Amino acid sequence: MHPSLKLLPLALAMTVAGSALAQQVVKIGHVSPVSGPNAHLGKDNENAARMAIDELTAKGFTINGQKVKFQLLAEDDGSDPKQGTAVAQKLVDARVNGIVGHLNSGTTVPASKIYHDAGLVQISPATTAPQYTKQGFPGAFRVVANDAKLGGTLGKYAVETLKVKNIAVIDDRTTYGQGVATEFVKGAKGPGVRIVGKEFTSATATDYAAILTSIRAKKPDMVFFGGMDSVAGPMLKQMKSLGIKAIFMGGDGMCTEALGRLAGNALDDRQVICAEAGGVKGAQEQVMTDFRTRFKQKTGLDVQLYAPYVYDSVMVMATAMQNAKSAEPAKYLPELKKIRYEGVTGTIQFDQFGDIQNGALTLFTYKGGKRSRIDVIR
């Protein structure tokens, strides 16, 4: 007993001691790049995780009848695999109860083994590389559709709806960029369709003149880019300066509100077609609108991309703990596997691999530098 409790009457001392024991501390680890070229997306994620943690604590969330004090242990992986594994081990050593993250496939996949070896549950709100959930780690989950669906759907849309014939493909040599480009090529099949060039750059490159000049000579109808908005924006500028007027298509990494700012006046109306993993329509749109409003009120910032999925990841993990009456990963993991949760992003259920069931994709274009939704498809 704490020495100060000895000064109290026995009944009161027991009440004070009991109330101290009644509040359980649950640590949620969160990892995203809050430095480097993807910092705007990483900060978006971290802000959403803090918002979810604050809301859970404020409403007096309980596990097995005990009030819970949630703590967010946030780390920066800088979109770098080595930094990602280092902070993963740091969170394991801190004895967190679960992980929400990472953003990039290139950091999520190597970090996932560290979490698996430690017996931790990990929910990624953004990782789309198929290999993440194909490793056989029972505690690995994601709440967005993977690259096989995203890239393949874009390939099919390019051929069947946009009727393109000559396609050039560029990727940034990251796990994500290569993965989504590979799946796009698999989906872009049809009579007379040709992949006229395959080029690559890096996630930190700023000059694409050589590869774009090579592509220009092949007169593509479309350029597909596997990578992030920080590269896609400047690439669009250089495409315009070289007179390349092809449709520019890519996945969720470049499909952000920031692309308009990064591309500037090089972003012609309807030139860009991209897809974001996830999306809602119908009655669910109002739920998402309400979330965006609350997010802006709390942070002073607009949602960039993955914030709603981070928020839902935290809520799904907390709900599984509540259902299991325990924050121990081994005890709440079975509840996570069978969960059906109605979140901001829609219904969340996982298949046998830990992938989101019936994951949605949202197709976008840009008008006046702003994103404009085309459709939500499943």
Secondary structure as a PSIPRED ss2 file (coil, helix, strand):
# PSIPRED VFORMAT (PSIPRED V4.0)

   1 M C   1.000  0.000  0.000
   2 H C   1.000  0.000  0.000
   3 P H   0.000  1.000  0.000
   4 S H   0.000  1.000  0.000
   5 L H   0.000  1.000  0.000
   6 K H   0.000  1.000  0.000
   7 L H   0.000  1.000  0.000
   8 L C   1.000  0.000  0.000
   9 P C   1.000  0.000  0.000
  10 L H   0.000  1.000  0.000
  11 A H   0.000  1.000  0.000
  12 L H   0.000  1.000  0.000
  13 A H   0.000  1.000  0.000
  14 M H   0.000  1.000  0.000
  15 T H   0.000  1.000  0.000
  16 V H   0.000  1.000  0.000
  17 A H   0.000  1.000  0.000
  18 G H   0.000  1.000  0.000
  19 S H   0.000  1.000  0.000
  20 A H   0.000  1.000  0.000
  21 L H   0.000  1.000  0.000
  22 A H   0.000  1.000  0.000
  23 Q C   1.000  0.000  0.000
  24 Q E   0.000  0.000  1.000
  25 V E   0.000  0.000  1.000
  26 V E   0.000  0.000  1.000
  27 K E   0.000  0.000  1.000
  28 I E   0.000  0.000  1.000
  29 G E   0.000  0.000  1.000
  30 H E   0.000  0.000  1.000
  31 V E   0.000  0.000  1.000
  32 S E   0.000  0.000  1.000
  33 P C   1.000  0.000  0.000
  34 V C   1.000  0.000  0.000
  35 S C   1.000  0.000  0.000
  36 G C   1.000  0.000  0.000
  37 P C   1.000  0.000  0.000
  38 N C   1.000  0.000  0.000
  39 A H   0.000  1.000  0.000
  40 H H   0.000  1.000  0.000
  41 L H   0.000  1.000  0.000
  42 G H   0.000  1.000  0.000
  43 K H   0.000  1.000  0.000
  44 D H   0.000  1.000  0.000
  45 N H   0.000  1.000  0.000
  46 E H   0.000  1.000  0.000
  47 N H   0.000  1.000  0.000
  48 A H   0.000  1.000  0.000
  49 A H   0.000  1.000  0.000
  50 R H   0.000  1.000  0.000
  51 M H   0.000  1.000  0.000
  52 A H   0.000  1.000  0.000
  53 I H   0.000  1.000  0.000
  54 D H   0.000  1.000  0.000
  55 E H   0.000  1.000  0.000
  56 L H   0.000  1.000  0.000
  57 T H   0.000  1.000  0.000
  58 A H   0.000  1.000  0.000
  59 K C   1.000  0.000  0.000
  60 G C   1.000  0.000  0.000
  61 F C   1.000  0.000  0.000
  62 T E   0.000  0.000  1.000
  63 I E   0.000  0.000  1.000
  64 N C   1.000  0.000  0.000
  65 G C   1.000  0.000  0.000
  66 Q E   0.000  0.000  1.000
  67 K E   0.000  0.000  1.000
  68 V E   0.000  0.000  1.000
  69 K E   0.000  0.000  1.000
  70 F E   0.000  0.000  1.000
  71 Q E   0.000  0.000  1.000
  72 L E   0.000  0.000  1.000
  73 L E   0.000  0.000  1.000
  74 A E   0.000  0.000  1.000
  75 E E   0.000  0.000  1.000
  76 D E   0.000  0.000  1.000
  77 D C   1.000  0.000  0.000
  78 G C   1.000  0.000  0.000
  79 S C   1.000  0.000  0.000
  80 D C   1.000  0.000  0.000
  81 P H   0.000  1.000  0.000
  82 K H   0.000  1.000  0.000
  83 Q H   0.000  1.000  0.000
  84 G H   0.000  1.000  0.000
  85 T H   0.000  1.000  0.000
  86 A H   0.000  1.000  0.000
  87 V H   0.000  1.000  0.000
  88 A H   0.000  1.000  0.000
  89 Q H   0.000  1.000  0.000
  90 K H   0.000  1.000  0.000
  91 L H   0.000  1.000  0.000
  92 V H   0.000  1.000  0.000
  93 D H   0.000  1.000  0.000
  94 A C   1.000  0.000  0.000
  95 R C   1.000  0.000  0.000
  96 V C   1.000  0.000  0.000
  97 N C   1.000  0.000  0.000
  98 G E   0.000  0.000  1.000
  99 I E   0.000  0.000  1.000
 100 V E   0.000  0.000  1.000
 101 G E   0.000  0.000  1.000
 102 H C   1.000  0.000  0.000
 103 L C   1.000  0.000  0.000
 104 N C   1.000  0.000  0.000
 105 S H   0.000  1.000  0.000
 106 G H   0.000  1.000  0.000
 107 T H   0.000  1.000  0.000
 108 T H   0.000  1.000  0.000
 109 V H   0.000  1.000  0.000
 110 P H   0.000  1.000  0.000
 111 A H   0.000  1.000  0.000
 112 S H   0.000  1.000  0.000
 113 K H   0.000  1.000  0.000
 114 I H   0.000  1.000  0.000
 115 Y H   0.000  1.000  0.000
 116 H H   0.000  1.000  0.000
 117 D H   0.000  1.000  0.000
 118 A C   1.000  0.000  0.000
 119 G C   1.000  0.000  0.000
 120 L C   1.000  0.000  0.000
 121 V C   1.000  0.000  0.000
 122 Q E   0.000  0.000  1.000
 123 I E   0.000  0.000  1.000
 124 S E   0.000  0.000  1.000
 125 P C   1.000  0.000  0.000
 126 A C   1.000  0.000  0.000
 127 T C   1.000  0.000  0.000
 128 T C   1.000  0.000  0.000
 129 A C   1.000  0.000  0.000
 130 P H   0.000  1.000  0.000
 131 Q H   0.000  1.000  0.000
 132 Y H   0.000  1.000  0.000
 133 T C   1.000  0.000  0.000
 134 K C   1.000  0.000  0.000
 135 Q C   1.000  0.000  0.000
 136 G C   1.000  0.000  0.000
 137 F C   1.000  0.000  0.000
 138 P C   1.000  0.000  0.000
 139 G C   1.000  0.000  0.000
 140 A E   0.000  0.000  1.000
 141 F E   0.000  0.000  1.000
 142 R E   0.000  0.000  1.000
 143 V C   1.000  0.000  0.000
 144 V C   1.000  0.000  0.000
 145 A C   1.000  0.000  0.000
 146 N C   1.000  0.000  0.000
 147 D H   0.000  1.000  0.000
 148 A H   0.000  1.000  0.000
 149 K H   0.000  1.000  0.000
 150 L H   0.000  1.000  0.000
 151 G H   0.000  1.000  0.000
 152 G H   0.000  1.000  0.000
 153 T H   0.000  1.000  0.000
 154 L H   0.000  1.000  0.000
 155 G H   0.000  1.000  0.000
 156 K H   0.000  1.000  0.000
 157 Y H   0.000  1.000  0.000
 158 A H   0.000  1.000  0.000
 159 V H   0.000  1.000  0.000
 160 E H   0.000  1.000  0.000
 161 T C   1.000  0.000  0.000
 162 L C   1.000  0.000  0.000
 163 K C   1.000  0.000  0.000
 164 V C   1.000  0.000  0.000
 165 K C   1.000  0.000  0.000
 166 N E   0.000  0.000  1.000
 167 I E   0.000  0.000  1.000
 168 A E   0.000  0.000  1.000
 169 V E   0.000  0.000  1.000
 170 I E   0.000  0.000  1.000
 171 D E   0.000  0.000  1.000
 172 D C   1.000  0.000  0.000
 173 R C   1.000  0.000  0.000
 174 T C   1.000  0.000  0.000
 175 T H   0.000  1.000  0.000
 176 Y H   0.000  1.000  0.000
 177 G H   0.000  1.000  0.000
 178 Q H   0.000  1.000  0.000
 179 G H   0.000  1.000  0.000
 180 V H   0.000  1.000  0.000
 181 A H   0.000  1.000  0.000
 182 T H   0.000  1.000  0.000
 183 E H   0.000  1.000  0.000
 184 F H   0.000  1.000  0.000
 185 V H   0.000  1.000  0.000
 186 K H   0.000  1.000  0.000
 187 G H   0.000  1.000  0.000
 188 A C   1.000  0.000  0.000
 189 K C   1.000  0.000  0.000
 190 G C   1.000  0.000  0.000
 191 P C   1.000  0.000  0.000
 192 G C   1.000  0.000  0.000
 193 V C   1.000  0.000  0.000
 194 R E   0.000  0.000  1.000
 195 I E   0.000  0.000  1.000
 196 V E   0.000  0.000  1.000
 197 G E   0.000  0.000  1.000
 198 K E   0.000  0.000  1.000
 199 E E   0.000  0.000  1.000
 200 F E   0.000  0.000  1.000
 201 T C   1.000  0.000  0.000
 202 S C   1.000  0.000  0.000
 203 A C   1.000  0.000  0.000
 204 T C   1.000  0.000  0.000
 205 A C   1.000  0.000  0.000
 206 T C   1.000  0.000  0.000
 207 D C   1.000  0.000  0.000
 208 Y C   1.000  0.000  0.000
 209 A H   0.000  1.000  0.000
 210 A H   0.000  1.000  0.000
 211 I H   0.000  1.000  0.000
 212 L H   0.000  1.000  0.000
 213 T H   0.000  1.000  0.000
 214 S H   0.000  1.000  0.000
 215 I H   0.000  1.000  0.000
 216 R H   0.000  1.000  0.000
 217 A C   1.000  0.000  0.000
 218 K C   1.000  0.000  0.000
 219 K C   1.000  0.000  0.000
 220 P C   1.000  0.000  0.000
 221 D C   1.000  0.000  0.000
 222 M E   0.000  0.000  1.000
 223 V E   0.000  0.000  1.000
 224 F E   0.000  0.000  1.000
 225 F E   0.000  0.000  1.000
 226 G E   0.000  0.000  1.000
 227 G C   1.000  0.000  0.000
 228 M C   1.000  0.000  0.000
 229 D H   0.000  1.000  0.000
 230 S H   0.000  1.000  0.000
 231 V H   0.000  1.000  0.000
 232 A H   0.000  1.000  0.000
 233 G H   0.000  1.000  0.000
 234 P H   0.000  1.000  0.000
 235 M H   0.000  1.000  0.000
 236 L H   0.000  1.000  0.000
 237 K H   0.000  1.000  0.000
 238 Q H   0.000  1.000  0.000
 239 M H   0.000  1.000  0.000
 240 K H   0.000  1.000  0.000
 241 S H   0.000  1.000  0.000
 242 L C   1.000  0.000  0.000
 243 G C   1.000  0.000  0.000
 244 I C   1.000  0.000  0.000
 245 K C   1.000  0.000  0.000
 246 A C   1.000  0.000  0.000
 247 I E   0.000  0.000  1.000
 248 F E   0.000  0.000  1.000
 249 M E   0.000  0.000  1.000
 250 G E   0.000  0.000  1.000
 251 G C   1.000  0.000  0.000
 252 D C   1.000  0.000  0.000
 253 G C   1.000  0.000  0.000
 254 M C   1.000  0.000  0.000
 255 C C   1.000  0.000  0.000
 256 T C   1.000  0.000  0.000
 257 E C   1.000  0.000  0.000
 258 A H   0.000  1.000  0.000
 259 L H   0.000  1.000  0.000
 260 G H   0.000  1.000  0.000
 261 R H   0.000  1.000  0.000
 262 L H   0.000  1.000  0.000
 263 A H   0.000  1.000  0.000
 264 G H   0.000  1.000  0.000
 265 N H   0.000  1.000  0.000
 266 A H   0.000  1.000  0.000
 267 L C   1.000  0.000  0.000
 268 D C   1.000  0.000  0.000
 269 D C   1.000  0.000  0.000
 270 R C   1.000  0.000  0.000
 271 Q C   1.000  0.000  0.000
 272 V E   0.000  0.000  1.000
 273 I E   0.000  0.000  1.000
 274 C E   0.000  0.000  1.000
 275 A E   0.000  0.000  1.000
 276 E E   0.000  0.000  1.000
 277 A E   0.000  0.000  1.000
 278 G C   1.000  0.000  0.000
 279 G C   1.000  0.000  0.000
 280 V C   1.000  0.000  0.000
 281 K C   1.000  0.000  0.000
 282 G C   1.000  0.000  0.000
 283 A C   1.000  0.000  0.000
 284 Q H   0.000  1.000  0.000
 285 E H   0.000  1.000  0.000
 286 Q H   0.000  1.000  0.000
 287 V H   0.000  1.000  0.000
 288 M H   0.000  1.000  0.000
 289 T H   0.000  1.000  0.000
 290 D H   0.000  1.000  0.000
 291 F H   0.000  1.000  0.000
 292 R H   0.000  1.000  0.000
 293 T H   0.000  1.000  0.000
 294 R H   0.000  1.000  0.000
 295 F H   0.000  1.000  0.000
 296 K H   0.000  1.000  0.000
 297 Q H   0.000  1.000  0.000
 298 K H   0.000  1.000  0.000
 299 T H   0.000  1.000  0.000
 300 G C   1.000  0.000  0.000
 301 L C   1.000  0.000  0.000
 302 D C   1.000  0.000  0.000
 303 V C   1.000  0.000  0.000
 304 Q C   1.000  0.000  0.000
 305 L C   1.000  0.000  0.000
 306 Y C   1.000  0.000  0.000
 307 A H   0.000  1.000  0.000
 308 P H   0.000  1.000  0.000
 309 Y H   0.000  1.000  0.000
 310 V H   0.000  1.000  0.000
 311 Y H   0.000  1.000  0.000
 312 D H   0.000  1.000  0.000
 313 S H   0.000  1.000  0.000
 314 V H   0.000  1.000  0.000
 315 M H   0.000  1.000  0.000
 316 V H   0.000  1.000  0.000
 317 M H   0.000  1.000  0.000
 318 A H   0.000  1.000  0.000
 319 T H   0.000  1.000  0.000
 320 A H   0.000  1.000  0.000
 321 M H   0.000  1.000  0.000
 322 Q H   0.000  1.000  0.000
 323 N H   0.000  1.000  0.000
 324 A H   0.000  1.000  0.000
 325 K C   1.000  0.000  0.000
 326 S C   1.000  0.000  0.000
 327 A C   1.000  0.000  0.000
 328 E C   1.000  0.000  0.000
 329 P H   0.000  1.000  0.000
 330 A H   0.000  1.000  0.000
 331 K H   0.000  1.000  0.000
 332 Y H   0.000  1.000  0.000
 333 L H   0.000  1.000  0.000
 334 P H   0.000  1.000  0.000
 335 E H   0.000  1.000  0.000
 336 L H   0.000  1.000  0.000
 337 K H   0.000  1.000  0.000
 338 K C   1.000  0.000  0.000
 339 I C   1.000  0.000  0.000
 340 R C   1.000  0.000  0.000
 341 Y E   0.000  0.000  1.000
 342 E E   0.000  0.000  1.000
 343 G E   0.000  0.000  1.000
 344 V C   1.000  0.000  0.000
 345 T C   1.000  0.000  0.000
 346 G E   0.000  0.000  1.000
 347 T E   0.000  0.000  1.000
 348 I E   0.000  0.000  1.000
 349 Q C   1.000  0.000  0.000
 350 F E   0.000  0.000  1.000
 351 D C   1.000  0.000  0.000
 352 Q C   1.000  0.000  0.000
 353 F C   1.000  0.000  0.000
 354 G C   1.000  0.000  0.000
 355 D C   1.000  0.000  0.000
 356 I E   0.000  0.000  1.000
 357 Q C   1.000  0.000  0.000
 358 N C   1.000  0.000  0.000
 359 G C   1.000  0.000  0.000
 360 A C   1.000  0.000  0.000
 361 L E   0.000  0.000  1.000
 362 T E   0.000  0.000  1.000
 363 L E   0.000  0.000  1.000
 364 F E   0.000  0.000  1.000
 365 T E   0.000  0.000  1.000
 366 Y E   0.000  0.000  1.000
 367 K E   0.000  0.000  1.000
 368 G C   1.000  0.000  0.000
 369 G C   1.000  0.000  0.000
 370 K E   0.000  0.000  1.000
 371 R E   0.000  0.000  1.000
 372 S E   0.000  0.000  1.000
 373 R E   0.000  0.000  1.000
 374 I E   0.000  0.000  1.000
 375 D E   0.000  0.000  1.000
 376 V E   0.000  0.000  1.000
 377 I E   0.000  0.000  1.000
 378 R C   1.000  0.000  0.000
